[in-house]
Amino acid sequence: MATKKCPVCDWAIKDDGKTVEVDGKTITVCCDDCATKVQTNPEKYLKPR
């Protein structure tokens, strides 16, 4: 089973992570701090990696 990586800090997402909805898209991150970063600067994290 592949481990999902946080799009903000590239750490492994444990459990179910935290979900953030931005512009109709749901992003899963590893923690509340990364969720705040996505909400503050969504265009940075909505781009494909």
N, C-alpha and C positions, 0 to 999 in steps of 0.2 A: 504494500500500500504506500503510495507516494505521500510525502509530507507536504502540506501546503505551506507556502511562504507568505509572509506579510508583505504587501506591496509598498509599505512605508519604510520599514527597517530591515526587511529581508530575513527576519527571524522566523522560526517554525511557529505555525499556529497550533496551539495546543487546545484540547477540548473542541469547542465549536468556535472559539474566538469571539470577536465582537463584530456585529454587522452595522454598517452605516449606509443609509440611502441618500444618494446624491444624484440629482438630475434624472430620477427614475431608475437609476442603476444601484444595485446592492454590492457593496464592497465589504469583504471580510478581512479584518485586521487582527493583530495579536492581542491588543490591549486598549485601554481607554485613552492613553496618551496618543497612540497612533490614530484612533478614531477622531480625536480632536484635531489632529493635523490634517486629516482628510476633509473634515468639515470646514476648516479654515482655508485650505488651498486645494479644492477638489480637482481643478483642471490639471494639476500636477500628477494626480494619482488615477485619473480616468483615462489617460493615454495608455495605449498598449505598450507593454514592456518588450 
